[in-house]
Amino acid sequence: MQLLNGKALLLKLRNPSRVTKTIPNSVQVNKQEVKVNFGIDEAHTLKDLGIKTPSPIETRYAWTGKHAPFDHQKTTSAFLTMNRKAFCFNEQGTGKTASAIWAADYLMKQGKIKRALVICPLSIMDSAWRGDLETFAPHRTVDIAYGAPKKRKAIIEQGADFVIINYDGVDIVFEEIANGGFDLIVADEATHYKNAQTKRWKTLNKLVQPHTWLWMMTGTPAAQSPLDAYGLAKLIDRTSVPRFFGSFRDMVMTKITQFRWEMKACASDLVHAILQPAIRFTKEECLDLPEMVYVKRKVELTRQQLKYYQLLKKRMVMTVGGDEISAVNAAVIMNKLLQISCGAVYTDEGDALEFDISHRYKVLREVIDESSQKVLVFVPFKHAIDILTDKLRNDGIATEVIRGDVPVARRTDIFKRFQTQDNPRVLVIQPQSAAHGVTLTAANTVVWWGPTSSLETYAQANARVHRSGQTHRCTVVQLQGSPVEKRIYSLLDRRIDVHTKMIDLYKELLD
């Protein structure tokens, strides 16, 4: 294959006539060579004929925006333009959002798509997606469909090139979206569509027609279980998986007990096969990022914490007796133990019982004082966030908070100030509220006040600092006090999702 002046391909084929019969204006120049215009339509046709073809975007597109793409971003954009329905599994921090924007802009310029709908977490609609669209495609119109249903409908009907909406918002304005001329749907953090039984999944499935472009993006495919691949695969290619979930489960899992399933040896290969077509770049493959180191800091439980921790363990023994413990019950009790370790446990009545956190706080202050840059502190429980934030502010440390009840506009402002101004120095975050999509490279230290049980959330949260634009060595600090914390961190470090080991963990703690 030879590229002629960036405008035509010269192909050497055994049977050139199958190309000349299929592609208008193609010319057979000799017995085995055919000249083809190098456009997106021709590239797709050649691909359908089984002829390996690059995307014209690589040589015929003026990469727009404030920053030139990395090579891996060009490759990713090219892959997306050549696949109407596809997965992008590039690791967090590799700039896959920019790749999708460039690919969409190119297809718009070629008349292949008219409008794009971006579905993403509420927390990153403005701070990540709109910000990146303004950076990489400033000539395009962008709007966010958020607020009351009437407001969302009006925004969609205004006709912006890119409309950004949160997952659950899609159902609210389904009819407007369906009739809104959206040729491309980008589902960011696509693991939110792993369960094909949810209303969210069914709504998206109804939107996706044979002609619809659908790009599903996540750095952590099937992070918790091979079962997570089912819903994702079914959206891209419903023929790739059995019709019924139970049949797929039997393909990748073995039933041990009523509540326990184990992954089959063939599961990884099967998951890889069904999650296609796909592209993946890791940070190590494509970016010259500083190293990321993980540090364990031992924290002594206070006398009060230890007392209640032991009392709860005794109750665990009494509760179990001779009965089988479920994963759900194990998770509830495990959560209580973590709450005690973090500084506040919720009673059966819903009240918060606060504990002395002086030991843990002292270690945190040491980490903050040692850090040359800003610091992210991930705290899994709301009341513990309140206690910690008050102590930091009382000590004169400029601190802001991101959790589920912080409005989107407020979050965007906090993220922007954190990245561009001297203060705040510390950002206290509930993991699930800012684990995805946000760039926080003003910090180079991540502290886990207490662990999350989700491997995906853990990896995504750490990636907020370890991504393109980071110039300092990054440190992840695990504050470890109780046995349950140590064990959970051990599982996360070995890339094992805690949810899959909940009953085993429960039994270990009993022993």
HELIX and SHEET records of a PDB file:
HELIX    1   1 SER A   17  THR A   20  1                                   4    
HELIX    2   2 ILE A   40  ASP A   48  1                                   9    
HELIX    3   3 ILE A   57  ARG A   60  1                                   4    
HELIX    4   4 ASP A   71  THR A   81  1                                  11    
HELIX    5   5 LYS A   96  LYS A  109  1                                  14    
HELIX    6   6 LEU A  122  ILE A  124  5                                   3    
HELIX    7   7 MET A  125  ARG A  130  3                                   6    
HELIX    8   8 GLY A  131  PHE A  136  1                                   6    
HELIX    9   9 PRO A  149  GLU A  157  1                                   9    
HELIX   10  10 GLY A  169  ILE A  172  1                                   4    
HELIX   11  11 PHE A  174  ALA A  178  1                                   5    
HELIX   12  12 ALA A  190  TYR A  193  5                                   4    
HELIX   13  13 LYS A  199  LEU A  207  1                                   9    
HELIX   14  14 PRO A  226  ASP A  228  5                                   3    
HELIX   15  15 ALA A  229  ILE A  236  1                                   8    
HELIX   16  16 ARG A  238  SER A  240  5                                   3    
HELIX   17  17 PHE A  245  VAL A  252  1                                   8    
HELIX   18  18 ALA A  267  ILE A  274  1                                   8    
HELIX   19  19 LYS A  283  CYS A  286  1                                   4    
HELIX   20  20 ARG A  303  VAL A  320  1                                  18    
HELIX   21  21 ALA A  327  CYS A  342  1                                  16    
HELIX   22  22 SER A  358  GLU A  370  1                                  13    
HELIX   23  23 LYS A  382  ASN A  394  1                                  13    
HELIX   24  24 VAL A  408  THR A  420  1                                  13    
HELIX   25  25 PRO A  431  SER A  433  5                                   3    
HELIX   26  26 LEU A  455  ASN A  462  1                                   8    
HELIX   27  27 PRO A  483  ASP A  493  1                                  11    
HELIX   28  28 VAL A  498  LYS A  501  5                                   4    
HELIX   29  29 MET A  502  LEU A  510  1                                   9    
SHEET    1   A 4 GLN A   2  LEU A   4  0                                        
SHEET    2   A 4 ALA A   8  LYS A  12 -1                                        
SHEET    3   A 4 GLU A  33  ASN A  37 -1                                        
SHEET    4   A 4 VAL A  27  GLN A  28 -1                                        
SHEET    1   B 7 VAL A 142  ILE A 144  0                                        
SHEET    2   B 7 PHE A 162  ASN A 166  1                                        
SHEET    3   B 7 ARG A 115  CYS A 120  1                                        
SHEET    4   B 7 PHE A 182  ASP A 188  1                                        
SHEET    5   B 7 TRP A 213  MET A 217  1                                        
SHEET    6   B 7 LYS A  85  CYS A  88  1                                        
SHEET    7   B 7 ALA A 278  ILE A 279  1                                        
SHEET    1   C 2 MET A 253  LYS A 255  0                                        
SHEET    2   C 2 TRP A 261  MET A 263 -1                                        
SHEET    1   D 6 MET A 292  LYS A 298  0                                        
SHEET    2   D 6 CYS A 474  GLN A 480  1                                        
SHEET    3   D 6 ALA A 443  TRP A 448  1                                        
SHEET    4   D 6 LYS A 374  PHE A 378  1                                        
SHEET    5   D 6 VAL A 426  ILE A 429  1                                        
SHEET    6   D 6 THR A 399  ILE A 402  1                                        
SHEET    1   E 2 ALA A 344  TYR A 346  0                                        
SHEET    2   E 2 ALA A 352  GLU A 354 -1                                        
END                                                                             
